[in-house]
Amino acid sequence: MRRAAGVSGSQLSHYFANKESLVRAVIDWQAESVLGFHRSERFAGFDTIEAYQEWAAFFVVSGRPFENGCSLGSLASEIVKTGLDVRDDLTLT
């Protein structure tokens, strides 16, 4: 993880008390990234069928749903394997 982030262990321990707190921060960041996008002004409401069609067309045309799968689902499947007690964090996102 440190190598992928390009940081030292002391840098990680300065900001995160333990592995669980780091994982929780990753969950929060990823959830906010995904949800923030969907809550943006562009997709602010699905009050008409046209608004829903615009949202669906964006994803089909951009190819986003096919790139790497669901980013939150992928994150959850990897984190569950760690045995950390963060399942509640994953379900609340």
JOZIQUI-V848078 format. One record per run of one state. SS is the DSSP state (helix for helix, strand for strand, loop for the rest). FROM is the first residue (numbers start at 1). TO is the last residue. Records with the same first field share a line. If there is no record, write none. Layout:
# JOZIQUI-V848078
SS=FROM-TO / FROM-TO
This chain:
# JOZIQUI-V848078
loop=1-1 / 6-8 / 16-18 / 39-40 / 44-48 / 63-63 / 68-70 / 81-86 / 93-93
helix=2-5 / 9-15 / 19-38 / 41-43 / 49-62 / 64-67 / 71-80 / 87-92
